[in-house]
Amino acid sequence: MNAILARIHTFLQALNRRHHDFAAQYGETFLRRIEAHIAQQSRVENTPFLDGQQFPWVAQLEANWPIIRSELDDILQLVSAIPNFQDISADQSSITSDNLWKTYFFYGYGFKAEKNCRRCPQTTRLIEQIPGMKTAFFSILLPHKHIPEHRGPYKGVLRYHLGLKVPQARQACRLRVGDEIRHWDEGKSLIFDDTLPHEAWNETDDIRVVLFVDVVRPMRSPWSLFNRAMIQLIAISPYVQSAKRQAIAWENRLDALAPLALQNHASAQPNAARSSAQSDATPLKASQSTRL
């Protein structure tokens, strides 16, 4: 009986792999073929970067970016426990295989990371007000990370970045979409078409973090209905369902590790404060003697 069950299990695994490969091959081919139609029926421009003034919700996010940054700072205390992008979405392994691109997920095509959202209630409240929001997470690039050229699968969504933590060496931290290069600024937005070839660099010694959001592209009817149907199909695809399972597993793991990580961070703070006080003592006396 055990041998029979093992064979059935092996067969189901093979069937699942074939289904995944079929969806990947033919699904992507179909999505590429309809890109021109989506571009023609889009209510917004078809340029590498888009003007944020076309999206009324952008102003609210920019106005509240310090609130989001405050919650991000708490999350960054757990950065070593936050999953890499490829840990959540295995297909990302074609563009990243190290530990330098971390992702703290809130939403992903209908899936809500409840525990992650509870740690960042104000950020969650703000992203839930974005019309057509499909994916949202903190995208964390550690120092000296390069994301090589790649392109997104579907033109029916647009990519949004809100700068939250940007290294001072701004020119060494950049995003290229098509032939255009932009730099992130804290509290400022970038919206772009991720189906164009794009890549990103953080060539600094500091962390770069953006709020990464995918939103539904505004389109003319009846293509708007078609677009929403396509996004629903993407949501039930093997890619997204696999990522959902991984996100739940990592969310539970982070929930278990968070108290220990925060405790270690708190215990490190007094030592850092004492060190800072000692280093500041001499310059303070020098400054006083100068004024005298």
VEXDREN-2710 file (C-alpha; in Angstrom, 1 decimal):
% VEXDREN-2710
k/r/px/py/pz
1/MET/0.0/0.0/0.0
2/ASN/2.8/2.4/0.9
3/ALA/4.4/1.7/-2.5
4/ILE/1.2/2.5/-4.3
5/LEU/0.7/5.7/-2.3
6/ALA/4.2/6.7/-3.1
7/ARG/3.6/6.2/-6.9
8/ILE/0.4/8.2/-6.7
9/HIS/2.3/11.0/-4.9
10/THR/5.0/11.0/-7.6
11/PHE/2.4/11.1/-10.4
12/LEU/0.6/14.1/-8.8
13/GLN/3.9/16.0/-8.4
14/ALA/4.8/15.4/-12.1
15/LEU/1.3/16.5/-13.1
16/ASN/1.6/19.6/-11.1
17/ARG/5.0/20.4/-12.6
18/ARG/3.6/19.9/-16.1
19/HIS/0.6/22.2/-15.3
20/HIS/3.0/24.8/-14.0
21/ASP/5.2/24.6/-17.1
22/PHE/2.2/24.7/-19.4
23/ALA/0.8/27.8/-17.7
24/ALA/4.2/29.5/-17.7
25/GLN/4.9/28.8/-21.4
26/TYR/1.5/29.5/-23.0
27/GLY/0.3/32.0/-20.5
28/GLU/3.3/34.3/-21.0
29/THR/3.0/33.9/-24.8
30/PHE/-0.7/35.0/-24.7
31/LEU/0.1/38.0/-22.4
32/ARG/2.8/39.2/-24.8
33/ARG/0.4/39.0/-27.8
34/ILE/-2.2/41.3/-26.2
35/GLU/0.2/44.0/-25.0
36/ALA/-0.4/46.2/-28.1
37/HIS/-4.1/46.1/-27.6
38/ILE/-3.8/47.0/-23.9
39/ALA/-1.5/49.9/-24.9
40/GLN/-4.1/51.2/-27.4
41/GLN/-7.0/51.0/-24.9
42/SER/-5.1/52.5/-21.9
43/ARG/-6.5/55.6/-20.3
44/VAL/-3.0/56.7/-19.3
45/GLU/0.2/57.3/-21.2
46/ASN/2.3/54.4/-22.5
47/THR/5.7/55.8/-21.5
48/PRO/8.4/54.2/-19.4
49/PHE/7.6/56.5/-16.5
50/LEU/4.1/58.0/-15.9
51/ASP/3.1/61.3/-14.4
52/GLY/1.9/60.7/-10.9
53/GLN/-0.7/63.5/-11.2
54/GLN/-2.8/61.1/-13.3
55/PHE/-3.4/59.1/-10.1
56/PRO/-5.2/61.1/-7.3
57/TRP/-4.2/58.6/-4.7
58/VAL/-0.5/59.3/-5.1
59/ALA/-0.8/62.6/-3.2
60/GLN/-2.2/61.0/-0.1
61/LEU/0.6/58.4/0.1
62/GLU/3.2/61.1/-0.3
63/ALA/1.6/63.3/2.3
64/ASN/1.7/60.3/4.8
65/TRP/5.1/58.9/3.9
66/PRO/6.6/59.8/7.4
67/ILE/4.0/57.5/9.0
68/ILE/4.9/54.7/6.7
69/ARG/8.6/55.3/7.3
70/SER/8.0/55.1/11.0
71/GLU/6.5/51.7/10.7
72/LEU/9.2/50.6/8.3
73/ASP/11.9/51.6/10.8
74/ASP/10.4/49.1/13.3
75/ILE/10.3/46.4/10.6
76/LEU/13.9/47.0/9.7
77/GLN/14.9/45.8/13.2
78/LEU/13.8/42.4/11.9
79/VAL/15.6/42.6/8.5
80/SER/17.7/39.5/9.0
81/ALA/14.5/37.5/9.5
82/ILE/12.6/39.0/6.5
83/PRO/12.5/36.7/3.4
84/ASN/14.3/37.2/0.2
85/PHE/12.1/37.8/-2.8
86/GLN/12.9/34.4/-4.3
87/ASP/11.9/32.8/-1.0
88/ILE/8.4/34.0/-1.6
89/SER/8.2/33.9/-5.4
90/ALA/10.4/31.1/-6.8
91/ASP/10.3/32.5/-10.4
92/GLN/12.3/35.5/-9.1
93/SER/15.3/33.2/-8.8
94/SER/16.1/34.0/-12.4
95/ILE/17.1/37.6/-11.4
96/THR/18.1/37.2/-7.8
97/SER/19.8/34.4/-5.8
98/ASP/21.5/36.1/-2.9
99/ASN/20.3/37.6/0.4
100/LEU/20.3/41.2/-0.7
101/TRP/16.7/41.8/-1.9
102/LYS/14.2/41.4/1.0
103/THR/10.4/41.7/0.8
104/TYR/7.9/42.4/3.6
105/PHE/4.5/41.5/2.0
106/PHE/1.2/43.1/2.8
107/TYR/-0.9/42.0/-0.2
108/GLY/-0.5/39.8/-3.2
109/TYR/-3.4/39.4/-5.7
110/GLY/-6.1/38.9/-3.2
111/PHE/-4.0/37.4/-0.4
112/LYS/-3.6/39.6/2.7
113/ALA/-0.7/38.9/5.0
114/GLU/-2.7/39.4/8.2
115/LYS/0.2/39.3/10.7
116/ASN/2.4/41.5/8.6
117/CYS/-0.4/44.0/8.2
118/ARG/-1.0/44.1/12.0
119/ARG/2.6/45.1/12.6
120/CYS/2.0/48.1/10.2
121/PRO/-1.6/49.2/10.7
122/GLN/-1.2/52.7/9.3
123/THR/0.7/51.5/6.2
124/THR/-2.0/48.9/5.7
125/ARG/-4.8/51.5/6.0
126/LEU/-3.2/53.7/3.4
127/ILE/-2.5/51.0/0.8
128/GLU/-6.0/49.6/1.2
129/GLN/-7.3/52.9/-0.1
130/ILE/-5.4/52.7/-3.4
131/PRO/-7.8/52.0/-6.2
132/GLY/-7.0/48.7/-8.0
133/MET/-4.2/47.8/-5.6
134/LYS/-3.1/44.2/-6.3
135/THR/0.3/43.8/-4.7
136/ALA/2.0/45.7/-1.9
137/PHE/5.2/45.2/0.0
138/PHE/8.3/46.9/1.4
139/SER/11.0/46.2/-1.2
140/ILE/14.4/46.3/0.6
141/LEU/17.6/46.5/-1.3
142/LEU/20.6/45.9/0.9
143/PRO/24.0/47.5/0.1
144/HIS/25.6/46.8/-3.3
145/LYS/22.6/44.9/-4.7
146/HIS/22.0/45.0/-8.5
147/ILE/18.8/43.6/-9.9
148/PRO/19.6/42.7/-13.6
149/GLU/17.5/43.6/-16.5
150/HIS/14.1/41.9/-16.6
151/ARG/10.5/42.6/-17.5
152/GLY/7.1/42.0/-15.9
153/PRO/4.6/39.6/-17.4
154/TYR/1.5/41.7/-17.9
155/LYS/0.9/45.3/-19.2
156/GLY/-2.5/45.5/-17.5
157/VAL/-0.9/46.5/-14.2
158/LEU/1.4/49.4/-13.4
159/ARG/4.3/49.5/-10.9
160/TYR/4.5/52.1/-8.2
161/HIS/7.4/53.0/-5.9
162/LEU/7.2/55.4/-2.9
163/GLY/10.7/56.3/-1.7
164/LEU/10.9/55.5/2.1
165/LYS/14.6/55.1/2.8
166/VAL/17.0/56.4/0.2
167/PRO/20.8/56.5/0.7
168/GLN/22.5/59.9/0.7
169/ALA/24.6/58.9/-2.3
170/ARG/21.5/59.3/-4.5
171/GLN/23.2/59.0/-7.8
172/ALA/24.5/55.5/-6.9
173/CYS/20.9/54.3/-6.3
174/ARG/18.9/54.3/-9.4
175/LEU/16.2/52.6/-11.6
176/ARG/16.3/52.2/-15.4
177/VAL/13.2/51.6/-17.4
178/GLY/13.7/51.3/-21.1
179/ASP/16.2/54.0/-21.9
180/GLU/15.3/56.3/-19.0
181/ILE/17.0/56.5/-15.6
182/ARG/15.4/57.9/-12.5
183/HIS/16.5/58.1/-8.8
184/TRP/14.4/57.6/-5.8
185/ASP/13.7/60.4/-3.3
186/GLU/12.2/60.0/0.2
187/GLY/8.5/60.8/0.1
188/LYS/8.4/60.9/-3.7
189/SER/6.8/58.6/-6.2
190/LEU/7.8/56.8/-9.3
191/ILE/5.2/55.0/-11.5
192/PHE/6.4/52.9/-14.5
193/ASP/5.5/50.3/-17.0
194/ASP/7.3/47.2/-15.7
195/THR/6.7/45.3/-19.0
196/LEU/9.6/47.3/-20.4
197/PRO/13.1/46.1/-19.7
198/HIS/14.2/47.5/-16.4
199/GLU/16.9/47.1/-13.8
200/ALA/17.9/48.6/-10.4
201/TRP/21.1/49.4/-8.5
202/ASN/22.0/50.2/-4.9
203/GLU/25.7/50.8/-5.2
204/THR/25.9/52.4/-1.7
205/ASP/26.7/51.2/1.8
206/ASP/23.2/51.8/3.0
207/ILE/19.8/50.2/2.6
208/ARG/17.2/51.4/0.0
209/VAL/13.5/50.8/0.8
210/VAL/10.5/51.6/-1.3
211/LEU/6.8/50.8/-0.9
212/PHE/6.3/48.6/-3.9
213/VAL/2.7/48.5/-5.3
214/ASP/1.1/47.0/-8.4
215/VAL/-2.1/48.7/-9.5
216/VAL/-4.7/48.0/-12.2
217/ARG/-4.0/50.0/-15.3
218/PRO/-6.9/52.4/-16.1
219/MET/-8.4/51.3/-19.4
220/ARG/-11.4/52.1/-21.7
221/SER/-14.4/49.9/-21.7
222/PRO/-14.9/47.0/-22.6
223/TRP/-11.1/46.4/-22.2
224/SER/-11.3/47.4/-18.6
225/LEU/-13.5/44.4/-18.0
226/PHE/-11.2/42.1/-19.9
227/ASN/-8.2/43.5/-17.9
228/ARG/-9.9/42.7/-14.6
229/ALA/-10.7/39.2/-15.8
230/MET/-7.1/38.6/-16.8
231/ILE/-5.9/39.8/-13.4
232/GLN/-8.3/37.3/-11.8
233/LEU/-6.8/34.5/-13.8
234/ILE/-3.3/35.6/-12.8
235/ALA/-4.5/35.5/-9.2
236/ILE/-5.3/31.8/-9.4
237/SER/-2.2/30.9/-11.5
238/PRO/0.3/28.4/-10.1
239/TYR/2.8/31.2/-9.7
240/VAL/0.6/33.2/-7.4
241/GLN/-0.7/30.3/-5.4
242/SER/2.8/29.0/-4.8
243/ALA/3.9/32.5/-3.6
244/LYS/0.8/32.7/-1.3
245/ARG/1.8/29.4/0.4
246/GLN/5.4/30.6/0.8
247/ALA/4.2/34.0/2.1
248/ILE/2.1/32.4/4.8
249/ALA/5.0/30.1/5.9
250/TRP/7.4/33.0/6.1
251/GLU/4.8/35.2/7.9
252/ASN/4.5/32.6/10.6
253/ARG/8.2/32.2/10.8
254/LEU/8.7/35.9/11.2
255/ASP/6.0/36.0/13.8
256/ALA/7.9/33.5/15.9
257/LEU/11.3/35.2/15.4
258/ALA/10.1/38.8/15.9
259/PRO/10.1/38.8/19.8
260/LEU/13.7/37.5/19.9
261/ALA/14.9/39.9/17.2
262/LEU/13.3/42.8/19.0
263/GLN/14.8/41.7/22.3
264/ASN/18.3/41.5/20.8
265/HIS/17.8/45.0/19.2
266/ALA/16.7/46.5/22.5
267/SER/19.6/45.0/24.4
268/ALA/22.0/46.5/21.8
269/GLN/20.5/50.0/22.2
270/PRO/22.0/50.8/25.6
271/ASN/25.5/49.8/24.4
272/ALA/25.1/51.9/21.3
273/ALA/23.9/54.8/23.5
274/ARG/26.8/54.5/25.9
275/SER/29.2/54.4/22.9
276/SER/27.6/57.4/21.4
277/ALA/27.7/59.4/24.6
278/GLN/31.4/58.6/25.1
279/SER/32.3/59.6/21.6
280/ASP/30.3/62.9/21.9
281/ALA/31.8/63.9/25.3
282/THR/35.2/65.2/23.9
283/PRO/33.8/67.2/21.0
284/LEU/31.3/68.8/23.4
285/LYS/34.1/70.1/25.7
286/ALA/36.0/71.3/22.7
287/SER/33.0/73.2/21.4
288/GLN/32.5/74.8/24.8
289/SER/36.2/75.9/25.0
290/THR/35.9/77.4/21.6
291/ARG/32.9/79.5/22.5
292/LEU/34.7/80.7/25.7
END
